[in-house]
Amino acid sequence: MASAQAIAKPAAGQGGASKSRLFVEMAAVTAIAVGAALFVNNLMAPPAAAPANLAGDAQATPPPEKKAASAVLDLPPIVTNLGDPPEVWIRVEASVVIDVKELPHAELLAGEIASDFLDYLRTLSLRRLEGQVGLQDLKQELSDRAHARSGGKVSEILIRTLVVQ
């Protein structure tokens, strides 16, 4: 009988240990969750404003720079067959974001960029367009071509429509 009581007492002690262990694990999980929430909150929060100049010296901080005026310029729709397989057609409608102050004849540049896009799309294979990576590669390649053609004046390419048939 004594051995049965001796066995029962450690079992009761283990139950208390498992409860305290559960409490410690719950506290750890809660701390991790709170830390993750604070981290995400700091990522999403807008940047804090710079502290005001206490000395009142307005000349110490330079005025903010004005950004150049940009405009979204629509390119003419591009319809062509792909390089491989040649019976597959592609239609791309895109726009470019251009600094209009530095480029007074942006429409002319838009035509040249569309021509470069057409030349590239005619060499493209259907395999290179498959999946998300294919679309990202297409956008990057078109962006690189527009950037090179404009001498760095095109800041972004916006693909409005892409149809492969």
C-alpha positions in Angstrom: 0.0 0.0 0.0 2.8 2.4 0.8 4.2 1.9 -2.6 0.8 2.8 -4.2 0.8 6.1 -2.2 4.4 6.8 -3.1 3.5 6.4 -6.8 0.4 8.6 -6.5 2.3 11.5 -4.9 4.8 12.0 -7.7 1.9 11.9 -10.2 0.2 14.7 -8.3 3.5 16.6 -8.3 3.9 16.1 -12.0 0.4 17.5 -12.6 1.4 20.7 -10.7 4.6 20.9 -12.8 2.6 20.5 -16.0 0.3 23.3 -15.0 3.1 25.6 -14.2 4.9 24.6 -17.4 1.6 25.3 -19.3 1.5 28.7 -17.6 5.1 29.5 -18.6 4.4 28.4 -22.2 1.3 30.5 -22.4 3.2 33.5 -21.1 5.9 33.0 -23.6 3.5 32.7 -26.5 1.7 35.8 -25.3 5.0 37.7 -25.1 5.9 36.6 -28.6 2.5 37.6 -30.0 2.7 41.1 -28.3 6.3 41.5 -29.7 5.2 40.6 -33.2 2.2 42.9 -33.0 4.5 45.8 -31.9 6.9 45.0 -34.7 4.2 45.0 -37.4 2.7 48.2 -35.9 6.1 49.9 -36.2 6.4 48.8 -39.8 2.9 50.1 -40.7 3.1 53.4 -38.7 4.0 56.5 -40.6 7.5 57.9 -39.9 7.6 60.2 -36.9 8.0 63.9 -37.6 11.4 65.4 -36.9 11.6 67.2 -33.6 11.1 71.0 -33.9 14.2 73.1 -33.8 14.4 74.3 -30.2 16.7 77.2 -30.9 14.3 78.6 -33.5 17.0 78.8 -36.1 15.1 78.6 -39.4 18.3 78.7 -41.5 19.6 75.4 -40.0 17.2 73.3 -41.9 17.1 73.5 -45.7 13.7 73.9 -47.3 12.3 70.6 -48.7 13.1 69.9 -52.3 10.3 70.1 -54.8 9.9 67.0 -56.9 9.7 67.3 -60.7 6.3 67.1 -62.2 5.5 63.7 -63.5 2.8 62.6 -65.9 1.3 59.3 -66.9 1.5 58.9 -70.7 -0.4 56.2 -72.4 1.4 54.2 -75.0 -0.4 53.1 -78.1 -1.8 49.5 -77.9 0.7 46.9 -79.0 -0.6 43.8 -80.9 1.8 41.3 -82.3 2.5 37.6 -82.5 5.1 36.0 -80.2 8.4 34.6 -81.4 7.6 31.1 -80.1 5.0 29.8 -81.0 4.2 32.2 -83.8 0.5 31.5 -83.8 0.1 33.0 -80.3 -0.8 36.7 -80.2 -0.2 39.2 -77.5 -1.8 42.6 -76.8 -0.2 45.0 -74.4 -1.7 48.3 -73.2 0.8 50.2 -71.1 1.6 53.6 -69.7 4.8 55.3 -68.6 5.5 57.8 -65.9 7.6 60.5 -67.3 9.2 63.7 -66.0 7.4 66.2 -68.3 9.6 69.2 -67.5 12.7 67.5 -68.9 10.9 66.0 -71.9 8.9 68.6 -73.9 8.1 66.1 -76.7 6.9 63.2 -74.6 4.5 61.9 -77.3 7.4 61.3 -79.6 9.3 59.4 -76.9 6.1 57.3 -76.2 6.1 56.2 -79.8 9.7 55.2 -79.7 9.2 53.2 -76.4 6.2 51.4 -78.0 8.3 50.5 -80.9 11.0 49.0 -78.6 8.3 47.1 -76.8 7.0 45.7 -80.1 10.5 44.6 -81.1 10.9 42.8 -77.7 7.5 41.1 -77.8 8.2 39.7 -81.2 11.2 37.8 -79.8 9.4 36.6 -76.7 8.4 33.0 -76.2 5.2 31.9 -74.4 7.2 30.0 -71.8 8.8 33.2 -70.6 5.3 34.7 -69.8 4.1 31.8 -67.7 3.3 32.4 -64.0 3.9 35.4 -61.7 7.7 35.3 -62.3 7.1 35.6 -66.1 4.9 38.6 -65.7 7.5 40.2 -63.3 10.3 39.5 -65.8 8.2 41.0 -68.6 7.5 44.2 -66.6 11.2 44.5 -65.6 12.4 44.0 -69.2 9.9 46.6 -70.5 10.9 49.0 -67.8 14.6 48.6 -68.6 14.0 49.2 -72.3 11.9 52.3 -71.5 14.5 53.6 -69.1 17.3 53.1 -71.6 15.3 54.7 -74.5 14.4 57.8 -72.4 17.8 58.3 -70.9 16.5 57.7 -67.4 13.5 60.0 -67.7 10.9 57.2 -67.4 10.5 56.3 -63.8 7.9 53.5 -64.0 6.0 51.3 -66.4 2.3 50.5 -65.8 0.9 47.5 -67.6 -2.9 48.2 -67.9 -3.8 45.2 -70.1 -2.0 42.1 -71.1 -3.9 39.5 -73.2 -2.2 36.4 -74.7 -4.3 34.5 -77.2 
